[in-house]
Amino acid sequence: MRYVNELREGEMVSEIYLCKSKQSLKTKAGKTYYSLMLQDRTGILDGKIWDLSSGIDHFEEMNYIKVEGQVTQFQGVNQLNIRRVRVAMEGEYAPADYMPCTDKDVSKMYQDLLSMIGKVENAYLKKLLQMFFAEDEDFIKKFKNHSAAKKVHHGFIGGLLEHTLSVTQLCEFYSMQYPVLNKDLLLTAAMFHDIGKVKELSAFPENDYTDEGQLLGHIIIGTMMLDEKIRQIPNFPKALENELKHCILAHHGEYEYGSPKKPAIVEALALNMADNTDAKMQTFKELLQSDKENEVWLGFQRLFDSNMRKTTV
């Protein structure tokens, strides 16, 4: 298979991709054309069908389609000029080739996350963690396979687990480095901080925002999920409940980043920094992995508000 990240300008392509999106648009001259977003596990490819006459069979979004065409470039980005297309038949493709996945062992990561629960001494927090990560089979299945984002960082199968574990491990280090932190509260908040994403985003291959995600967002959804379980634990301390919920509500740090609250306790501040660190480091990692031209300068990146450069070592 010719993966998206292997394609080069001028090459002829005859391959199967997942049609992530399909739009019917018009040129300035009023001629109808299709604009597609094609996907495999290595990335996204912009596709254009300028001539809708012969060789273009009917297909819909989320179909696996066999396309034939030539790779061109538009504004420095690869684009596939498609001349023929048909829906792929079952057996012609393996779905795993089209879903971006973590390069880490999911089972190992989950066991590492469960070991973090063992480090939490507070009985109420430990019980709450176990209710999600040890007892709720439906949640566990979704959590292991979910992405952490639609496009930005950890936007792949297992991404939510990978990100959560990384943030939790950073928070464990913070708690050792800064004894002022309540370790039990911080580790618990780290493991819970993005659980709302199992409802904010749909599963692959869609990996798109749900109605609930669009209307509420994962921060509010996650807080509501915690509230439901906390109600089932007798005598859960109200102050502890409020502090845990505050950490979730404040973990994006700033109002402009979608945070309903700004950090007011030191554990919320630490969680925000750990979350921000892992998100940005993963984004830069993915940027470096996506560069196949051995360029030193990688271009302007909006997340960092800077033109990014490789380290020369």
C-alpha positions as CSV (number, residue, x, y, z in Angstrom):
1,M,0.0,0.0,0.0
2,R,1.1,3.5,-0.8
3,Y,0.6,5.5,2.4
4,V,-0.3,9.2,2.4
5,N,3.0,10.2,3.9
6,E,5.0,8.4,1.2
7,L,3.4,10.3,-1.8
8,R,5.4,12.7,-3.8
9,E,4.5,15.4,-6.3
10,G,4.1,14.1,-9.9
11,E,3.5,10.4,-8.9
12,M,0.5,8.5,-10.3
13,V,-1.6,6.8,-7.6
14,S,-3.9,3.9,-7.8
15,E,-4.9,3.2,-4.1
16,I,-7.6,2.7,-1.6
17,Y,-8.2,5.4,1.0
18,L,-10.9,6.2,3.6
19,C,-13.1,9.2,2.3
20,K,-13.2,11.2,5.5
21,S,-15.2,14.0,4.0
22,K,-16.8,14.9,0.7
23,Q,-18.0,18.3,-0.4
24,S,-19.7,19.4,-3.7
25,L,-18.4,22.8,-4.6
26,K,-18.3,25.1,-7.6
27,T,-15.4,26.8,-9.4
28,K,-15.4,30.5,-10.2
29,A,-16.8,29.5,-13.6
30,G,-19.7,27.7,-12.0
31,K,-18.5,24.1,-12.7
32,T,-19.3,21.6,-10.0
33,Y,-16.4,19.6,-8.5
34,Y,-15.8,17.4,-5.4
35,S,-13.4,18.2,-2.7
36,L,-12.4,15.2,-0.6
37,M,-10.4,14.5,2.6
38,L,-8.7,11.2,2.2
39,Q,-7.2,9.3,5.1
40,D,-5.0,6.4,6.0
41,R,-3.1,5.7,9.3
42,T,-0.3,8.0,8.3
43,G,-2.3,11.2,7.7
44,I,-4.7,13.2,5.6
45,L,-4.6,13.9,1.9
46,D,-6.6,16.6,0.1
47,G,-8.3,15.2,-3.0
48,K,-10.0,17.0,-5.9
49,I,-12.3,15.6,-8.6
50,W,-12.5,18.3,-11.3
51,D,-14.3,16.2,-14.0
52,L,-17.4,14.5,-12.7
53,S,-18.2,12.7,-16.0
54,S,-16.8,9.2,-16.9
55,G,-15.0,7.1,-14.4
56,I,-16.5,8.6,-11.2
57,D,-18.8,6.1,-9.5
58,H,-21.2,7.1,-6.7
59,F,-19.6,7.1,-3.2
60,E,-20.3,8.8,0.2
61,E,-18.3,10.0,3.2
62,M,-16.8,7.3,5.3
63,N,-16.6,4.9,2.3
64,Y,-13.4,3.2,1.5
65,I,-12.7,4.2,-2.1
66,K,-10.3,3.2,-4.9
67,V,-8.9,6.3,-6.4
68,E,-6.7,6.8,-9.5
69,G,-5.0,10.1,-10.1
70,Q,-1.8,12.2,-9.9
71,V,-0.2,13.9,-6.9
72,T,0.1,17.7,-7.4
73,Q,0.9,20.4,-4.9
74,F,-1.1,23.4,-3.9
75,Q,0.5,26.0,-1.6
76,G,3.2,23.6,-0.7
77,V,0.9,20.8,0.3
78,N,0.2,17.5,-1.5
79,Q,-3.1,17.2,-3.4
80,L,-4.5,14.3,-5.4
81,N,-6.0,15.2,-8.7
82,I,-8.5,12.3,-9.0
83,R,-9.6,10.9,-12.5
84,R,-11.3,7.7,-11.5
85,V,-13.0,6.5,-8.3
86,R,-15.2,3.6,-7.1
87,V,-16.2,2.2,-3.8
88,A,-13.8,-0.5,-2.6
89,M,-15.1,-4.0,-2.1
90,E,-14.8,-5.8,1.2
91,G,-11.6,-7.8,1.3
92,E,-9.7,-5.2,-0.8
93,Y,-8.5,-3.3,2.3
94,A,-7.6,-3.8,6.0
95,P,-9.3,-1.2,8.2
96,A,-6.2,-1.0,10.5
97,D,-4.3,0.6,7.6
98,Y,-6.6,3.6,7.7
99,M,-6.8,4.3,11.4
100,P,-3.9,6.2,13.0
101,C,-2.8,4.3,16.1
102,T,-0.5,4.8,19.0
103,D,3.0,3.3,18.6
104,K,2.9,2.1,22.2
105,D,1.5,-1.1,23.7
106,V,-2.1,-0.3,24.8
107,S,-2.2,-3.1,27.4
108,K,1.1,-2.1,28.9
109,M,0.0,1.6,29.1
110,Y,-3.3,0.6,30.8
111,Q,-1.5,-1.5,33.4
112,D,0.8,1.4,34.1
113,L,-2.3,3.6,34.6
114,L,-3.8,1.1,36.9
115,S,-0.5,1.0,38.9
116,M,-1.0,4.8,39.4
117,I,-4.3,4.1,41.1
118,G,-2.4,1.9,43.6
119,K,-0.3,4.9,44.6
120,V,-3.4,6.8,45.7
121,E,-4.0,6.4,49.4
122,N,-7.2,8.4,49.9
123,A,-10.0,5.8,50.1
124,Y,-12.6,8.0,48.5
125,L,-10.4,9.0,45.5
126,K,-9.2,5.4,45.1
127,K,-12.8,4.1,45.0
128,L,-13.8,6.7,42.5
129,L,-10.9,5.8,40.2
130,Q,-11.7,2.1,40.5
131,M,-15.3,2.7,39.6
132,F,-14.1,4.1,36.2
133,F,-10.9,2.3,35.4
134,A,-11.4,-1.1,37.0
135,E,-15.2,-1.7,37.2
136,D,-16.8,0.1,34.2
137,E,-16.2,-2.2,31.3
138,D,-17.9,0.0,28.7
139,F,-15.9,3.0,29.8
140,I,-12.6,1.0,29.8
141,K,-13.2,-0.2,26.3
142,K,-13.9,3.3,25.0
143,F,-11.0,4.9,27.0
144,K,-8.4,2.4,25.6
145,N,-9.3,3.0,22.0
146,H,-10.3,6.7,22.0
147,S,-8.3,9.6,20.6
148,A,-7.5,12.6,22.6
149,A,-8.3,15.1,19.8
150,K,-9.8,15.4,16.4
151,K,-6.8,17.1,14.8
152,V,-4.2,18.5,17.2
153,H,-2.3,16.2,19.6
154,H,-2.8,12.5,20.2
155,G,-5.5,12.3,17.5
156,F,-5.2,8.5,17.0
157,I,-6.5,5.2,18.5
158,G,-5.0,4.9,22.0
159,G,-4.2,8.6,22.0
160,L,-6.4,9.4,25.0
161,L,-4.8,6.6,27.1
162,E,-1.3,7.7,26.0
163,H,-1.9,11.3,26.8
164,T,-3.6,10.6,30.2
165,L,-0.7,8.3,31.3
166,S,1.9,10.8,30.3
167,V,0.1,13.7,32.1
168,T,-0.3,11.4,35.2
169,Q,3.4,10.5,35.2
170,L,4.4,14.2,34.9
171,C,2.1,14.9,37.9
172,E,3.7,12.2,39.9
173,F,7.1,13.8,39.2
174,Y,5.7,17.2,40.2
175,S,4.4,15.7,43.5
176,M,7.9,14.4,44.3
177,Q,9.6,17.7,43.3
178,Y,7.1,19.9,45.1
179,P,5.9,18.4,48.4
180,V,3.3,21.2,48.7
181,L,1.2,19.3,46.3
182,N,-1.5,16.9,47.5
183,K,-0.3,13.8,45.6
184,D,-3.6,11.9,45.9
185,L,-5.6,14.8,44.6
186,L,-3.2,15.6,41.7
187,L,-2.8,12.0,40.5
188,T,-6.6,11.5,40.6
189,A,-7.3,14.7,38.7
190,A,-4.6,13.8,36.1
191,M,-6.3,10.4,35.4
192,F,-9.7,12.0,35.2
193,H,-8.9,15.3,33.4
194,D,-9.9,14.2,29.9
195,I,-12.4,11.4,30.5
196,G,-15.1,13.6,28.9
197,K,-13.5,13.0,25.5
198,V,-15.0,9.5,25.3
199,K,-18.3,11.4,24.8
200,E,-17.1,14.6,23.2
201,L,-15.6,12.7,20.2
202,S,-17.1,9.8,18.3
203,A,-15.1,6.6,17.8
204,F,-13.0,5.9,14.8
205,P,-13.3,6.0,11.8
206,E,-15.4,9.2,12.3
207,N,-13.4,10.7,15.3
208,D,-15.5,13.8,15.1
209,Y,-17.4,16.0,17.5
210,T,-20.7,14.6,18.8
211,D,-23.7,16.8,19.5
212,E,-22.9,16.5,23.2
213,G,-19.3,17.4,22.5
214,Q,-20.3,20.5,20.5
215,L,-22.8,21.7,23.0
216,L,-20.9,21.0,26.3
217,G,-17.3,20.1,25.6
218,H,-15.2,17.5,27.4
219,I,-14.4,19.6,30.4
220,I,-18.1,19.9,31.4
221,I,-18.9,16.4,30.3
222,G,-16.1,15.0,32.4
223,T,-17.2,16.9,35.5
224,M,-20.7,15.6,35.0
225,M,-19.4,12.0,34.7
226,L,-17.5,12.4,38.0
227,D,-20.5,13.9,39.7
228,E,-22.6,10.9,38.8
229,K,-20.1,8.4,40.3
230,I,-19.4,10.5,43.4
231,R,-23.1,10.4,44.2
232,Q,-22.8,6.6,44.5
233,I,-20.0,6.8,47.1
234,P,-21.4,7.3,50.7
235,N,-20.1,10.3,52.6
236,F,-17.7,11.5,49.9
237,P,-16.2,14.6,51.4
238,K,-17.7,17.8,49.9
239,A,-14.5,19.8,50.1
240,L,-12.5,17.0,48.3
241,E,-15.3,16.7,45.6
242,N,-15.1,20.5,45.0
243,E,-11.3,20.5,44.7
244,L,-11.3,17.5,42.3
245,K,-14.0,19.1,40.1
246,H,-12.1,22.4,40.2
247,C,-8.9,20.7,38.8
248,I,-11.0,19.3,35.9
249,L,-12.7,22.6,35.2
250,A,-9.4,24.6,35.4
251,H,-7.1,22.2,33.5
252,H,-7.0,24.3,30.3
253,G,-5.7,27.2,32.4
254,E,-7.2,30.2,30.6
255,Y,-10.7,31.2,29.6
256,E,-9.6,31.7,26.0
257,Y,-8.5,28.1,25.9
258,G,-12.0,26.9,26.9
259,S,-11.4,26.6,30.6
260,P,-14.5,27.4,32.6
261,K,-12.3,28.3,35.6
262,K,-8.7,29.5,36.1
263,P,-6.6,27.5,38.5
264,A,-7.2,28.5,42.1
265,I,-5.4,25.7,44.0
266,V,-1.9,24.5,43.5
267,E,-2.9,21.1,42.2
268,A,-5.0,22.6,39.5
269,L,-2.1,24.7,38.4
270,A,0.2,21.7,38.3
271,L,-2.3,19.7,36.3
272,N,-2.7,22.6,33.8
273,M,1.1,22.7,33.3
274,A,1.4,18.9,32.9
275,D,-1.4,18.9,30.4
276,N,0.1,21.8,28.4
277,T,3.5,20.2,28.4
278,D,2.4,16.9,27.1
279,A,0.1,18.4,24.5
280,K,2.8,20.7,23.1
281,M,5.6,18.1,23.2
282,Q,3.4,15.6,21.4
283,T,2.4,18.2,18.8
284,F,6.1,19.0,18.1
285,K,6.8,15.3,17.9
286,E,4.1,14.8,15.3
287,L,5.4,17.8,13.4
288,L,8.9,16.3,13.3
289,Q,7.5,12.9,12.2
290,S,5.4,14.4,9.4
291,D,8.4,16.1,7.8
292,K,9.9,13.8,5.1
293,E,11.9,16.4,3.1
294,N,14.7,16.8,5.6
295,E,14.0,20.5,5.9
296,V,15.6,22.3,8.9
297,W,12.8,24.9,9.1
298,L,9.4,23.4,9.6
299,G,7.2,26.5,9.0
300,F,4.9,28.7,11.1
301,Q,2.9,26.7,13.6
302,R,-0.2,28.5,15.1
303,L,-0.1,26.5,18.3
304,F,3.4,27.8,19.1
305,D,2.9,31.2,17.4
306,S,6.4,30.7,15.8
307,N,8.3,29.4,12.8
308,M,9.6,26.1,14.1
309,R,13.0,24.6,13.5
310,K,14.7,21.3,13.9
311,T,17.6,21.0,16.4
312,T,20.9,20.5,14.6
313,V,22.9,17.8,16.5
